[in-house]
Amino acid sequence: MKAERILELMARKAGRAAGKAELEELEQLLAENPDYRFLENVLDTVEAPVQDTAVVRDGWEKIEAVLQTSAQTPEKPETPVMSARRPFRWAAAAVLLVVAGTSMWRMARKKPAAPALQQISAPMGSTIKALLPDGTQVWINAGSQISYDARFAGKSRDVNVTGEVFFDVAADDNKPFIVHSDNLAIQVLGTSFNVKAYGDDQKAEVAVITGKVQVMMRNSPEKKVVLLPREKLVLSLDQQTIIHEDDSIQHVSFRVQELASSKDPGLVMETAWRHQKLAFMNETFAEVARKMERQFNVNIVFEDETLKKEILSGVFEKEDVNKALRLLQMTTGFHYRIVQQQVYLSR
């Protein structure tokens, strides 16, 4: 009975369920039955951050040592052989059960594995069209990337965006579609819209083609803007935008405006890149240069800083970088030279 009581109290101690009186009782029983003291040492080892296999191995080594000692000790004739080893066999079983239980407890405490993220990237100089698990179609511009749960298993369909991506969202009233960038979160139920959020740009944009979206500023829930068809939000990301340690954005500067107009009624300037067109309307040369870098996979260097502020408008469709630069020279005075993938601009 003492053996069973010792094992019971050890199990309660290992499970952190033993009270003060029970711990004192266990200590008294161990003092009276020192052969069981090694079990307590094994349980203490289980508490340490070691591999479970090491705990089992160490426990068996101690059990084996005690069994060998017991086997080598002469036994009194009147003492049955089974009675000498039975406590240790029960002890061995108890140790294994405690170790297994501890392993299961550790596994239960572990956080659930994060969902497997699918990533799709478009290299410089190319665009990619893809279909998401819910049927949403996406067009990914050059130098951009999206990542998302490969099964959309959560309560919402979340997609992380770096760069520029056009979404034609499949409707699902029970599972909102949310796009996240470094500075914005855009929530929709079913619509088509364009997100432009390159890390090296001075602004981020959300342009709605059909449907309706709600745009939220990062960690600033009070700043919500609803956009209707042919509206876009432009968020300034210049030095006036201060990002605090808590990731909130203060002094946010943004505006809502209509989509850029075009002589071609079938052309939407903000999404022309989907059709392999480079379109810009009243943009600085610096902004156009960044678009050209992604479109043509080149690096543009302004040797004359004043060129960056020149205002340009145009649409390029099948032109390569040489022809595009020559067309720009017709409205803006500058010279250029190309060395491999480097383009140098000067007056």
TINU-580886 format. One line per 8 residues: number of its first residue (from 0); for each residue y, x, z of N, C-alpha, C, O, CB. Coordinates in steps of 0.1 Angstrom, whole numbers. Glycine has a CB too. Layout:
! residues N
NUM = Y,X,Z,Y,X,Z,Y,X,Z,Y,X,Z,Y,X,Z | ... .
END
This chain:
! residues 347
0 = -12,8,0,0,0,0,13,8,0,23,5,-6,0,-9,12 | 12,20,7,23,29,8,27,34,-6,38,35,-10,21,40,17 | 16,38,-14,18,43,-27,26,33,-36,35,36,-43,5,47,-34 | 21,20,-35,27,10,-43,42,8,-39,51,5,-47,20,-3,-42 | 44,8,-26,58,6,-21,67,18,-25,78,15,-29,58,5,-5 | 61,30,-25,69,41,-29,73,40,-44,85,42,-47,62,55,-27 | 64,36,-52,67,35,-66,76,23,-69,85,24,-77,54,32,-74 | 75,13,-61,84,1,-62,98,5,-59,108,2,-66,80,-10,-54 .
8 = 100,13,-48,113,17,-44,119,27,-53,131,27,-56,113,23,-30 | 110,36,-59,115,46,-69,120,38,-81,130,42,-87,104,56,-73 | 113,28,-86,117,20,-97,131,14,-95,139,14,-104,106,10,-101 | 132,8,-83,145,2,-80,156,12,-79,168,9,-83,144,-6,-66 | 153,24,-74,164,34,-74,167,39,-88,179,41,-91,159,46,-65 | 157,40,-96,160,45,-110,168,34,-117,176,37,-126,147,47,-118 | 166,21,-114,174,11,-121,186,7,-113,193,-3,-117,165,-2,-122 | 190,16,-104,203,14,-96,203,0,-89,214,-6,-88,215,16,-106 .
16 = 192,-5,-85,191,-18,-78,188,-17,-64,188,-27,-56,181,-27,-85 | 185,-4,-59,181,-3,-45,193,-3,-36,203,3,-39,173,11,-43 | 192,-10,-24,202,-10,-15,201,2,-5,192,10,-6,202,-23,-7 | 210,2,4,211,14,14,198,14,22,192,24,24,223,13,23 | 194,2,27,182,2,35,170,6,28,161,13,33,180,-13,41 | 169,2,15,157,6,7,157,21,4,146,27,4,157,-2,-7 | 169,27,2,169,41,0,165,49,12,158,59,11,184,45,-5 | 169,44,24,165,50,36,150,49,38,143,58,43,172,44,48 .
24 = 144,37,35,130,35,36,122,44,27,112,50,30,126,20,33 | 127,46,14,121,55,5,121,69,10,111,76,9,128,54,-9 | 132,73,16,133,87,21,123,89,32,117,100,33,147,90,26 | 121,79,41,112,80,52,98,81,47,89,89,52,113,68,61 | 94,72,36,81,73,31,78,86,24,67,91,24,79,61,21 | 88,92,17,86,105,11,84,116,21,77,125,18,98,108,2 | 91,114,32,89,124,43,75,124,48,69,134,52,99,122,54 | 69,111,49,56,110,54,45,113,43,34,116,46,54,96,59 .
32 = 49,112,30,40,114,19,46,124,9,51,120,-2,36,101,12 | 47,137,13,54,147,5,48,149,-9,55,154,-18,54,160,12 | 35,145,-11,30,146,-24,37,138,-35,36,141,-47,15,142,-24 | 44,128,-31,52,120,-40,66,125,-43,73,119,-51,52,105,-36 | 70,136,-36,83,140,-37,86,145,-51,98,144,-56,86,152,-27 | 76,150,-58,79,155,-72,83,144,-81,90,146,-91,66,162,-77 | 78,132,-78,82,120,-87,97,118,-86,103,115,-96,74,108,-83 | 102,120,-74,117,118,-73,124,128,-81,135,125,-87,121,118,-58 .
40 = 119,140,-81,125,151,-89,125,148,-104,135,150,-111,118,164,-86 | 114,142,-108,113,138,-122,123,127,-126,129,128,-136,99,133,-126 | 124,118,-117,134,107,-119,148,112,-119,157,108,-127,133,96,-108 | 151,122,-110,164,128,-110,167,135,-124,178,136,-129,166,138,-99 | 156,141,-129,157,148,-142,161,138,-153,168,141,-162,145,156,-146 | 155,126,-152,158,116,-162,173,112,-163,178,109,-173,150,103,-160 | 180,113,-151,194,110,-151,202,120,-158,213,117,-163,199,109,-136 | 197,132,-160,204,143,-166,204,141,-181,195,135,-187,199,157,-163 .
48 = 215,146,-189,215,144,-203,206,153,-211,211,162,-218,230,145,-208 | 193,151,-210,184,159,-217,176,150,-226,176,138,-225,175,168,-208 | 168,156,-236,160,149,-244,149,142,-237,143,148,-227,154,157,-256 | 145,129,-240,135,122,-234,121,129,-234,113,129,-225,133,108,-239 | 119,136,-246,106,143,-247,105,154,-237,95,157,-232,105,149,-261 | 117,161,-234,117,171,-224,114,166,-210,107,172,-202,130,178,-224 | 119,153,-207,116,147,-194,101,144,-193,95,147,-183,124,134,-193 | 95,138,-204,81,135,-203,73,148,-201,64,148,-193,77,128,-216 .
56 = 76,158,-209,69,171,-208,70,177,-194,60,181,-188,74,181,-218 | 82,177,-189,84,182,-175,76,174,-165,70,180,-155,99,183,-172 | 76,161,-166,69,152,-157,54,155,-157,48,155,-147,72,138,-160 | 49,156,-170,34,158,-171,31,172,-165,20,173,-159,30,157,-185 | 39,182,-167,36,195,-161,35,194,-146,26,200,-140,47,205,-166 | 45,187,-140,44,186,-126,32,178,-121,26,181,-111,57,179,-121 | 29,167,-129,17,159,-125,4,168,-126,-4,167,-117,16,147,-134 | 4,176,-137,-8,184,-139,-10,194,-128,-21,197,-124,-7,191,-153 .
64 = 2,200,-124,1,210,-113,-4,204,-100,-12,210,-93,15,216,-111 | 1,192,-97,-4,185,-85,-19,181,-86,-26,183,-76,4,173,-82 | -23,177,-98,-37,173,-100,-46,185,-98,-57,184,-92,-39,167,-113 | -41,197,-104,-49,209,-103,-50,213,-88,-61,217,-83,-44,220,-111 | -39,212,-81,-39,216,-67,-48,207,-59,-56,212,-51,-25,215,-61 | -48,194,-62,-57,185,-56,-71,187,-59,-80,186,-50,-53,170,-60 | -74,191,-71,-88,194,-75,-94,206,-69,-105,207,-66,-89,195,-90 | -85,216,-66,-89,229,-60,-91,228,-45,-98,236,-39,-80,240,-64 .
72 = -85,218,-39,-85,216,-24,-99,210,-21,-102,199,-26,-74,208,-19 | -106,216,-12,-119,210,-8,-117,197,-2,-108,195,7,-127,219,2 | -125,187,-5,-124,174,-1,-134,171,10,-145,176,10,-125,163,-12 | -131,163,20,-140,159,30,-151,150,24,-148,142,16,-133,152,42 | -163,152,28,-174,144,22,-171,129,23,-175,121,14,-187,147,29 | -165,124,35,-164,110,36,-153,104,28,-151,92,28,-162,107,51 | -145,113,22,-133,108,14,-138,106,-1,-142,115,-7,-121,118,14 | -137,94,-6,-141,92,-20,-132,100,-29,-120,102,-27,-140,77,-23 .
80 = -138,104,-41,-131,113,-50,-119,105,-56,-108,110,-58,-140,118,-61 | -121,92,-60,-111,84,-66,-99,83,-58,-88,82,-63,-116,71,-70 | -100,82,-45,-89,79,-36,-79,91,-36,-67,89,-33,-93,76,-22 | -84,103,-38,-75,115,-38,-66,116,-50,-55,120,-49,-83,128,-37 | -71,111,-62,-63,112,-75,-57,99,-79,-47,100,-87,-72,117,-85 | -61,88,-74,-56,76,-78,-41,75,-77,-34,71,-86,-62,64,-71 | -35,79,-65,-20,78,-64,-13,86,-75,-3,82,-80,-16,83,-51 | -19,98,-79,-12,106,-89,-13,100,-103,-4,101,-111,-18,120,-89 .
88 = -25,93,-105,-26,86,-118,-16,74,-119,-10,72,-129,-40,81,-121 | -15,67,-108,-5,57,-107,9,63,-109,18,57,-116,-6,49,-94 | 11,74,-103,24,81,-104,27,85,-118,38,83,-123,25,93,-94 | 17,90,-125,19,94,-139,23,83,-147,32,83,-155,6,101,-144 | 16,72,-145,19,59,-153,33,55,-150,40,50,-159,9,48,-150 | 37,56,-137,50,51,-133,61,60,-139,71,55,-144,52,52,-118 | 58,73,-139,68,82,-146,70,79,-160,81,78,-165,64,97,-144 | 59,76,-168,60,73,-182,68,60,-184,76,59,-193,47,72,-188 .
96 = 65,50,-175,72,37,-176,87,39,-174,95,33,-181,66,27,-167 | 90,47,-164,104,49,-160,111,56,-172,122,52,-176,106,57,-147 | 105,66,-177,111,74,-188,113,65,-200,123,65,-207,102,86,-192 | 102,57,-203,103,48,-215,114,37,-212,122,34,-221,90,40,-218 | 115,32,-200,125,22,-197,139,28,-198,148,22,-202,123,17,-183 | 140,41,-193,153,48,-194,157,49,-208,169,48,-212,153,61,-187 | 148,53,-217,151,55,-231,156,42,-237,165,41,-245,139,60,-239 | 149,31,-234,153,18,-239,167,14,-234,175,8,-241,143,7,-235 .
104 = 169,17,-221,183,14,-215,193,22,-222,204,17,-225,183,17,-200 | 191,35,-225,200,43,-233,203,37,-246,214,36,-251,196,57,-234 | 192,33,-253,194,27,-266,202,14,-266,210,11,-275,180,24,-273 | 199,6,-255,207,-7,-254,221,-4,-252,230,-12,-256,201,-15,-243 | 225,7,-245,239,10,-242,246,15,-254,258,15,-255,240,20,-231 | 239,20,-264,245,25,-276,253,14,-283,248,3,-284,235,32,-285 | 264,18,-289,272,8,-297,264,5,-310,257,14,-315,286,13,-300 | 265,-7,-315,259,-10,-327,264,-1,-338,275,3,-339,261,-25,-331 .
112 = 254,2,-347,258,11,-358,269,5,-367,268,-7,-370,246,15,-367 | 278,13,-371,289,8,-379,283,4,-393,274,10,-398,300,18,-381 | 289,-7,-399,284,-11,-412,285,0,-423,295,8,-422,291,-23,-417 | 276,1,-432,276,11,-442,287,8,-452,288,-3,-457,262,12,-450 | 296,18,-453,308,16,-462,305,21,-476,299,32,-478,320,24,-456 | 308,12,-486,307,16,-500,321,21,-504,331,15,-501,303,4,-508 | 321,32,-511,334,38,-516,333,39,-531,323,42,-537,336,52,-510 | 345,35,-537,346,37,-552,359,44,-554,370,40,-549,345,23,-559 .
120 = 359,55,-562,371,63,-565,373,64,-580,363,65,-587,370,76,-558 | 385,64,-584,389,66,-598,396,80,-599,406,82,-593,398,55,-604 | 390,89,-606,396,102,-607,409,102,-615,412,92,-622,387,112,-614 | 417,112,-614,429,113,-622,426,112,-637,416,117,-642,437,127,-619 | 435,104,-643,433,103,-658,424,92,-662,421,90,-674,428,116,-664 | 419,83,-653,410,73,-657,411,61,-647,417,62,-636,395,77,-657 | 407,49,-651,407,37,-643,392,32,-642,384,35,-651,417,26,-648 | 389,24,-632,376,19,-630,377,4,-627,385,0,-620,368,27,-619 .
128 = 367,-3,-633,366,-18,-630,353,-19,-622,343,-14,-626,366,-26,-643 | 353,-27,-611,341,-29,-603,340,-43,-598,350,-50,-598,341,-19,-591 | 328,-47,-594,326,-60,-589,321,-59,-574,312,-52,-571,315,-68,-597 | 328,-66,-565,325,-65,-551,313,-75,-548,311,-84,-556,337,-68,-542 | 307,-74,-536,295,-82,-533,298,-97,-533,289,-105,-535,290,-79,-519 | 311,-101,-531,314,-115,-531,318,-121,-544,321,-133,-545,325,-118,-521 | 318,-112,-554,322,-117,-568,336,-113,-571,340,-116,-582,320,-131,-569 | 343,-107,-562,357,-103,-564,357,-92,-574,349,-82,-573,364,-99,-551 .
136 = 366,-92,-584,367,-82,-594,379,-73,-590,389,-77,-586,369,-87,-609 | 377,-60,-592,387,-50,-588,389,-40,-600,380,-36,-606,384,-42,-575 | 402,-36,-602,405,-26,-611,412,-15,-603,421,-17,-596,414,-31,-623 | 407,-3,-604,411,8,-595,418,18,-604,413,24,-614,399,15,-588 | 431,21,-601,439,30,-609,436,44,-607,429,47,-597,454,27,-607 | 441,53,-615,438,67,-614,442,73,-601,453,69,-596,445,75,-625 | 434,81,-595,438,87,-582,437,78,-570,444,80,-560,451,93,-583 | 429,67,-571,429,57,-561,414,55,-556,405,59,-562,434,43,-566 .
144 = 413,48,-544,400,46,-538,400,34,-530,410,30,-524,396,59,-530 | 388,27,-530,386,16,-521,373,19,-513,364,26,-517,385,2,-529 | 372,13,-501,360,13,-493,359,0,-486,368,-7,-482,361,25,-482 | 346,-5,-484,343,-18,-479,329,-19,-474,321,-10,-478,346,-29,-489 | 326,-28,-465,313,-31,-461,304,-35,-473,308,-45,-480,312,-42,-449 | 294,-28,-475,286,-31,-487,280,-45,-488,276,-50,-498,274,-21,-488 | 280,-52,-476,274,-66,-475,285,-76,-472,282,-88,-472,263,-66,-466 | 297,-72,-468,307,-81,-463,301,-90,-452,302,-102,-453,312,-90,-475 .
152 = 295,-84,-442,287,-91,-432,296,-97,-421,291,-105,-413,277,-82,-426 | 308,-92,-420,317,-97,-409,323,-111,-411,319,-118,-421,328,-87,-407 | 332,-115,-403,339,-128,-404,349,-128,-415,354,-138,-419,345,-131,-391 | 353,-116,-419,363,-115,-430,358,-104,-440,349,-96,-437,377,-111,-425 | 363,-105,-452,360,-95,-462,371,-84,-463,382,-87,-468,358,-102,-477 | 369,-73,-457,379,-63,-455,377,-51,-465,366,-46,-467,379,-57,-441 | 388,-48,-471,387,-37,-481,399,-27,-478,410,-31,-476,389,-42,-496 | 396,-14,-477,406,-4,-475,410,2,-488,402,5,-496,401,7,-465 .
160 = 423,4,-489,428,8,-502,437,21,-500,445,22,-491,437,-2,-509 | 435,31,-509,444,42,-510,447,43,-525,438,45,-533,437,55,-505 | 460,42,-528,464,42,-542,468,29,-547,474,21,-540,453,48,-551 | 464,26,-560,467,13,-566,455,6,-571,446,11,-578,477,16,-578 | 454,-7,-567,442,-15,-570,447,-29,-573,455,-35,-567,432,-15,-559 | 441,-35,-584,443,-49,-587,431,-57,-583,419,-53,-586,446,-51,-602 | 433,-69,-576,422,-77,-571,423,-91,-578,433,-97,-578,423,-78,-556 | 411,-95,-583,410,-109,-586,399,-115,-577,387,-114,-579,405,-111,-602 .
168 = 404,-121,-566,396,-124,-555,388,-137,-556,393,-148,-561,405,-126,-542 | 375,-136,-553,367,-148,-553,370,-157,-541,371,-152,-530,351,-144,-553 | 371,-170,-543,375,-179,-533,364,-181,-523,353,-182,-526,380,-192,-538 | 368,-181,-510,359,-184,-499,367,-188,-487,372,-180,-480,349,-172,-496 | 368,-201,-485,377,-206,-474,372,-202,-461,381,-202,-451,378,-221,-475 | 360,-199,-459,354,-196,-446,355,-181,-443,351,-177,-431,340,-201,-445 | 358,-173,-452,358,-158,-450,370,-152,-457,370,-149,-469,345,-152,-455 | 381,-151,-450,394,-145,-456,391,-131,-462,383,-124,-457,405,-144,-445 .
176 = 399,-129,-472,398,-116,-479,411,-108,-474,422,-112,-476,398,-117,-495 | 409,-96,-468,420,-88,-463,419,-74,-468,409,-67,-468,419,-88,-447 | 430,-70,-474,432,-56,-479,441,-48,-470,451,-53,-465,438,-57,-493 | 436,-36,-466,443,-28,-457,447,-15,-464,440,-9,-471,434,-24,-445 | 460,-11,-462,465,2,-466,471,9,-454,470,3,-443,475,1,-477 | 476,20,-455,482,28,-444,493,20,-437,495,21,-425,487,41,-448 | 500,12,-444,512,5,-439,512,-10,-439,520,-17,-433,524,10,-446 | 502,-16,-447,502,-30,-449,488,-36,-447,478,-29,-449,507,-33,-463 .
184 = 488,-49,-444,476,-57,-445,479,-70,-452,489,-77,-449,470,-60,-430 | 471,-73,-463,473,-84,-471,462,-94,-470,450,-90,-473,476,-80,-486 | 464,-106,-466,454,-116,-464,455,-127,-474,466,-133,-477,454,-122,-450 | 443,-130,-480,443,-141,-491,430,-149,-489,421,-145,-482,444,-135,-505 | 430,-160,-496,418,-168,-497,412,-168,-511,400,-167,-512,420,-183,-492 | 420,-169,-521,416,-168,-534,428,-166,-543,436,-175,-545,408,-180,-538 | 429,-155,-549,441,-152,-557,439,-139,-565,429,-132,-564,454,-151,-548 | 449,-135,-573,449,-122,-580,463,-115,-577,473,-121,-578,447,-124,-595 .
192 = 462,-103,-573,474,-95,-569,471,-80,-570,460,-76,-572,478,-99,-554 | 482,-73,-570,482,-58,-572,487,-52,-559,498,-56,-554,490,-54,-584 | 480,-42,-555,485,-34,-543,487,-19,-548,478,-13,-554,474,-34,-532 | 499,-14,-545,502,0,-548,506,7,-535,516,4,-529,513,0,-559 | 497,16,-531,500,23,-518,495,37,-518,486,41,-511,493,15,-506 | 501,45,-527,497,59,-528,504,66,-516,515,64,-512,502,65,-542 | 496,76,-511,501,83,-499,514,92,-502,521,94,-493,491,92,-494 | 515,96,-515,527,105,-518,539,97,-524,548,103,-528,522,116,-527 .
200 = 538,84,-524,549,76,-529,559,73,-518,555,73,-506,544,63,-536 | 571,70,-521,581,66,-512,582,51,-509,591,47,-502,595,71,-516 | 573,44,-515,573,30,-513,559,24,-516,551,30,-523,583,22,-522 | 556,13,-510,544,5,-512,547,-8,-517,558,-14,-514,535,4,-499 | 539,-14,-526,542,-27,-533,530,-36,-532,518,-32,-533,546,-24,-547 | 533,-49,-531,523,-59,-533,528,-69,-543,539,-75,-540,519,-66,-519 | 522,-71,-554,526,-80,-564,516,-91,-567,504,-88,-569,529,-73,-578 | 520,-104,-566,511,-115,-567,512,-121,-581,523,-123,-586,515,-126,-557 .
208 = 501,-123,-587,500,-128,-601,497,-143,-600,504,-151,-606,490,-121,-609 | 487,-147,-593,483,-161,-590,480,-163,-576,476,-153,-569,471,-165,-599 | 481,-175,-571,478,-178,-557,489,-175,-547,501,-175,-551,465,-171,-554 | 485,-171,-535,494,-169,-525,488,-159,-515,476,-159,-512,499,-182,-517 | 496,-149,-510,491,-140,-500,501,-139,-489,513,-142,-490,489,-126,-507 | 496,-134,-477,505,-131,-466,504,-116,-463,493,-111,-461,500,-140,-453 | 515,-110,-463,516,-96,-460,521,-93,-446,531,-99,-442,525,-89,-471 | 514,-84,-439,517,-80,-426,520,-65,-425,512,-58,-431,506,-85,-416 .
216 = 530,-62,-417,533,-48,-415,523,-42,-405,519,-49,-395,548,-46,-411 | 520,-30,-406,510,-24,-397,515,-24,-383,526,-20,-379,507,-9,-401 | 506,-30,-374,509,-31,-360,522,-37,-356,528,-35,-346,508,-17,-354 | 527,-45,-366,540,-53,-363,537,-67,-367,542,-72,-378,552,-47,-371 | 529,-75,-359,525,-88,-364,536,-98,-366,535,-108,-373,516,-94,-353 | 548,-95,-360,559,-105,-361,565,-103,-375,572,-112,-380,570,-102,-351 | 562,-93,-382,567,-91,-396,557,-95,-406,549,-88,-411,571,-76,-398 | 558,-108,-410,549,-114,-419,557,-120,-431,567,-127,-429,540,-125,-413 .
224 = 552,-118,-443,559,-123,-455,549,-130,-464,538,-124,-467,566,-111,-462 | 552,-142,-468,543,-149,-477,549,-148,-491,560,-150,-494,542,-164,-473 | 540,-143,-500,544,-141,-514,538,-152,-523,526,-155,-521,540,-127,-519 | 545,-157,-532,541,-167,-542,539,-160,-556,543,-149,-557,551,-179,-543 | 533,-168,-565,531,-162,-579,544,-156,-584,555,-162,-583,526,-172,-588 | 542,-144,-591,553,-136,-597,563,-132,-587,575,-130,-591,560,-145,-608 | 559,-129,-575,568,-123,-565,561,-110,-560,549,-109,-560,570,-132,-553 | 569,-101,-556,564,-88,-550,572,-84,-539,584,-86,-538,563,-77,-561 .
232 = 565,-77,-529,572,-71,-518,572,-56,-520,562,-50,-524,564,-75,-504 | 583,-50,-518,585,-36,-519,589,-30,-505,599,-34,-500,596,-32,-529 | 580,-22,-499,582,-16,-486,587,-2,-488,580,7,-494,569,-17,-477 | 598,2,-483,604,15,-484,596,24,-473,595,21,-462,619,16,-481 | 592,36,-478,585,45,-469,593,59,-469,586,69,-469,571,48,-474 | 606,58,-469,614,70,-469,615,75,-455,608,70,-446,627,68,-476 | 624,85,-452,626,91,-439,632,81,-429,631,84,-417,634,103,-440 | 637,70,-434,642,60,-425,631,52,-418,634,46,-407,652,51,-432 .
240 = 619,53,-423,608,46,-417,602,55,-407,597,65,-410,598,42,-428 | 602,50,-394,598,58,-383,584,52,-378,584,40,-374,608,58,-372 | 574,60,-378,561,56,-374,559,62,-360,558,74,-358,549,61,-383 | 558,53,-350,557,57,-336,542,61,-333,533,59,-340,561,46,-327 | 541,67,-320,527,71,-316,518,60,-315,506,62,-317,528,78,-303 | 522,48,-313,513,36,-312,510,30,-326,505,19,-327,519,26,-303 | 514,38,-336,512,34,-350,521,22,-355,519,17,-366,498,30,-352 | 530,17,-347,539,6,-351,550,12,-360,554,24,-358,544,-1,-339 .
248 = 555,4,-369,565,8,-377,578,2,-373,579,-11,-372,562,4,-392 | 588,10,-370,601,5,-366,611,7,-378,609,16,-386,606,11,-353 | 622,0,-378,632,1,-388,626,-1,-402,629,7,-411,639,15,-387 | 617,-10,-403,611,-13,-416,621,-18,-426,629,-27,-423,599,-23,-414 | 621,-13,-438,630,-17,-448,621,-23,-460,613,-15,-466,639,-6,-453 | 622,-36,-462,615,-41,-474,623,-52,-480,633,-57,-475,601,-47,-469 | 619,-55,-492,626,-66,-499,615,-74,-508,605,-68,-511,637,-61,-509 | 618,-86,-510,610,-95,-518,617,-98,-531,629,-102,-530,605,-108,-511 .
256 = 611,-96,-542,618,-98,-555,608,-104,-566,596,-104,-563,624,-85,-560 | 614,-108,-577,605,-113,-588,599,-101,-595,604,-90,-594,613,-122,-597 | 588,-103,-601,581,-93,-609,591,-88,-620,599,-96,-625,568,-97,-615 | 589,-76,-624,598,-70,-634,596,-78,-647,585,-81,-651,595,-55,-636 | 607,-80,-654,607,-88,-667,603,-78,-678,605,-66,-677,620,-94,-670 | 598,-84,-689,594,-76,-700,597,-83,-713,597,-96,-713,579,-72,-700 | 600,-76,-724,602,-82,-737,589,-89,-742,590,-99,-749,607,-72,-747 | 578,-84,-738,565,-90,-741,561,-100,-730,558,-96,-719,554,-79,-743 .
264 = 561,-113,-733,558,-123,-723,544,-122,-718,541,-126,-707,560,-137,-728 | 535,-115,-725,521,-114,-721,519,-101,-712,508,-99,-708,512,-114,-733 | 529,-93,-710,528,-81,-703,534,-82,-689,546,-86,-688,535,-69,-711 | 526,-79,-679,531,-78,-665,533,-63,-662,523,-56,-662,521,-86,-655 | 545,-59,-660,547,-45,-658,539,-39,-647,534,-28,-648,562,-43,-656 | 538,-46,-636,531,-41,-624,516,-39,-626,510,-32,-619,534,-50,-612 | 510,-46,-636,496,-45,-638,492,-40,-652,481,-41,-656,489,-58,-635 | 502,-35,-659,500,-30,-673,489,-19,-673,482,-17,-683,513,-25,-679 .
272 = 488,-11,-662,479,0,-661,464,-5,-663,456,3,-667,480,7,-648 | 461,-17,-660,448,-23,-662,444,-22,-676,432,-21,-680,447,-37,-657 | 454,-23,-685,451,-23,-700,454,-9,-706,458,-8,-718,459,-34,-706 | 453,1,-698,456,15,-702,470,17,-707,472,25,-716,446,19,-713 | 480,10,-701,494,11,-705,501,17,-693,499,14,-682,500,-2,-709 | 511,26,-697,520,31,-687,533,25,-688,541,27,-697,521,47,-688 | 537,16,-679,549,8,-680,558,11,-668,553,12,-657,545,-7,-681 | 571,11,-671,581,13,-660,594,7,-664,597,7,-676,582,29,-657 .
280 = 601,1,-654,613,-5,-657,624,-1,-647,622,-4,-635,611,-21,-657 | 634,5,-651,645,10,-642,640,18,-630,644,15,-619,653,-2,-637 | 631,27,-633,626,36,-623,631,50,-625,635,54,-636,610,36,-624 | 631,58,-614,636,71,-615,626,80,-622,614,77,-623,639,77,-601 | 631,91,-628,622,101,-635,611,106,-625,600,108,-629,630,112,-641 | 615,107,-612,606,112,-602,594,102,-601,583,106,-600,612,114,-589 | 597,89,-601,587,79,-599,578,78,-612,566,77,-611,593,65,-597 | 585,79,-623,577,79,-636,568,92,-637,557,91,-642,587,79,-648 .
288 = 573,103,-632,565,115,-633,552,114,-625,542,119,-629,573,127,-627 | 553,107,-613,541,105,-605,531,96,-612,519,99,-612,544,99,-591 | 536,86,-619,527,78,-627,521,86,-639,509,84,-642,535,66,-633 | 528,94,-645,523,102,-656,513,112,-651,503,115,-658,535,110,-663 | 515,118,-639,505,127,-634,492,121,-632,481,127,-635,510,133,-620 | 492,108,-627,479,101,-625,473,97,-639,461,97,-641,481,89,-616 | 482,92,-648,477,87,-661,471,98,-669,461,97,-676,488,80,-668 | 478,110,-669,474,121,-678,467,132,-671,463,142,-678,486,126,-686 .
296 = 465,131,-658,458,142,-650,466,155,-652,459,165,-656,444,143,-655 | 478,155,-650,487,168,-650,495,169,-638,495,160,-630,496,167,-663 | 501,180,-636,510,182,-625,524,185,-631,526,195,-639,506,194,-616 | 534,177,-627,548,178,-633,557,185,-623,558,181,-611,553,165,-637 | 564,195,-628,573,203,-619,587,202,-625,589,204,-636,569,218,-619 | 596,197,-616,610,196,-620,617,209,-617,620,213,-605,617,184,-612 | 621,217,-627,628,229,-625,643,226,-623,651,234,-618,626,238,-638 | 647,214,-628,661,209,-625,660,197,-617,655,186,-622,669,207,-639 .
304 = 664,198,-604,662,186,-595,670,174,-599,667,163,-596,666,190,-581 | 681,176,-607,689,164,-610,682,155,-620,685,143,-621,702,169,-617 | 672,160,-627,664,152,-636,656,141,-628,654,130,-634,654,160,-643 | 653,143,-616,645,133,-608,652,120,-607,646,110,-605,642,139,-594 | 666,120,-607,673,108,-605,676,100,-617,682,89,-616,686,111,-598 | 673,105,-629,675,98,-641,667,85,-641,656,85,-637,671,107,-654 | 673,74,-646,667,61,-646,660,59,-660,667,60,-670,677,50,-643 | 648,55,-660,640,53,-672,633,40,-673,630,33,-663,630,64,-674 .
312 = 631,35,-685,623,23,-688,615,25,-701,620,32,-710,633,11,-690 | 603,20,-701,595,22,-713,581,17,-711,577,14,-699,595,36,-717 | 573,16,-721,559,13,-721,551,22,-730,554,23,-742,556,-2,-725 | 542,30,-725,533,38,-733,519,33,-733,514,29,-723,533,53,-728 | 513,32,-745,500,27,-746,489,37,-750,480,39,-743,500,15,-756 | 491,43,-762,481,52,-767,486,66,-767,479,75,-773,476,48,-781 | 498,68,-762,503,82,-763,496,91,-753,492,88,-742,518,81,-760 | 496,104,-757,491,114,-748,504,120,-741,515,115,-744,484,126,-755 .
320 = 502,130,-732,514,134,-724,524,140,-733,536,139,-730,509,144,-714 | 521,147,-744,530,153,-753,539,143,-760,551,144,-760,523,162,-764 | 532,133,-765,540,122,-772,549,114,-762,560,110,-766,531,113,-780 | 543,112,-751,551,104,-741,564,112,-737,574,106,-736,543,102,-728 | 563,125,-735,575,133,-732,585,133,-743,597,133,-741,570,147,-728 | 580,134,-755,589,134,-767,596,121,-768,608,120,-771,581,137,-780 | 590,110,-765,596,97,-765,607,96,-754,618,90,-756,586,85,-763 | 604,101,-742,614,101,-732,626,110,-735,637,107,-731,608,106,-718 .
328 = 624,120,-743,635,129,-747,645,122,-756,657,126,-757,630,141,-754 | 641,110,-762,650,103,-771,661,96,-763,671,93,-768,642,93,-779 | 658,93,-750,668,86,-742,674,95,-730,684,92,-725,662,74,-736 | 667,106,-727,671,115,-716,671,129,-721,661,134,-727,662,113,-704 | 682,136,-719,682,150,-723,675,159,-714,679,162,-703,696,154,-725 | 664,165,-719,656,175,-711,647,183,-720,644,178,-731,648,168,-699 | 642,194,-715,632,202,-722,620,202,-714,620,201,-702,638,216,-725 | 609,205,-721,596,206,-713,587,217,-720,589,220,-732,589,193,-712 .
336 = 579,222,-712,568,231,-717,555,228,-709,556,225,-697,573,246,-716 | 544,230,-716,531,227,-709,523,239,-709,521,246,-719,524,215,-717 | 518,243,-697,510,254,-695,497,249,-688,497,246,-677,516,266,-687 | 486,248,-697,474,242,-692,477,228,-686,481,219,-694,467,251,-681 | 474,225,-673,477,212,-668,490,211,-661,493,201,-654,466,209,-658 | 499,221,-662,512,221,-656,522,217,-666,523,223,-677,515,235,-650 | 532,208,-663,543,204,-671,556,208,-664,558,203,-653,542,189,-675 | 564,216,-671,576,220,-665,588,213,-672,589,214,-684,578,236,-666 .
344 = 597,207,-664,609,200,-670,621,207,-666,623,211,-655,609,185,-665 | 630,208,-676,643,214,-673,654,208,-682,651,201,-691,643,230,-675 | 666,211,-680,677,206,-688,678,215,-701,687,212,-709,691,207,-680 .
END
